[in-house]
C-alpha cells in the first residue's frame, strides 16, 4: 500500500471510530471528528500531514 493510501485509510478509520465514540460513549468526541476533518483540509492546502510523517517512518513509500 502506498503512503497516500495508508493516510486515507487511517483518516477513514479515525472518522468512523470518533463517530462511534460520539454515539456510544460521550457526545464530546465529536471534536475528534472535527479535528480529523480540519487536519484533512489543512493538509490539502499546506501539504503537511503528521500522519504521513509517522507512516513514512514505519516504512510506507
C-alpha positions in Angstrom: 0.0 0.0 0.0 1.2 3.5 -0.8 1.8 6.2 1.7 -1.3 8.2 0.4 -3.5 5.1 0.6 -2.3 4.4 4.2 -3.1 8.0 5.2 -6.6 7.8 3.6 -7.4 4.5 5.3 -6.2 5.9 8.7 -8.3 9.1 8.3 -11.3 7.0 7.4 -10.8 4.7 10.4 -10.4 7.7 12.7 -13.6 9.3 11.5 -15.6 6.1 12.0 -14.1 5.5 15.4 -14.7 9.0 16.6 -18.3 8.8 15.3 -18.8 5.6 17.2 -17.3 7.1 20.4 -19.6 10.1 19.9 -22.7 7.9 19.7 -21.9 5.3 22.3 -19.5 7.0 24.8 -19.8 10.8 25.0 -21.0 13.4 22.6 -17.9 15.5 23.2 -16.0 13.0 21.0 -17.5 14.9 18.0 -14.5 17.3 18.5 -12.2 14.4 17.5 -14.2 14.1 14.2 -13.8 17.8 13.7 -10.1 17.7 14.3 -9.6 14.9 11.8 -11.7 16.9 9.2 -9.7 20.1 9.9 -6.4 18.2 9.5 -7.5 16.8 6.2 -8.4 20.3 4.9 -5.2 21.9 6.1 -3.1 19.1 4.7 -4.7 19.6 1.3 -3.7 23.3 1.3 -0.3 23.0 3.0 1.0 19.5 2.1 1.9 19.0 5.8 0.4 15.8 7.3 1.6 14.4 10.6 0.1 11.0 9.9 2.1 10.8 6.7 5.3 11.5 8.6 4.5 8.7 11.0 3.7 6.2 8.2 6.8 7.2 6.3 8.9 6.3 9.4 7.0 3.0 9.6 8.3 2.2 6.1 5.5 3.2 3.7 6.7 4.5 0.4 
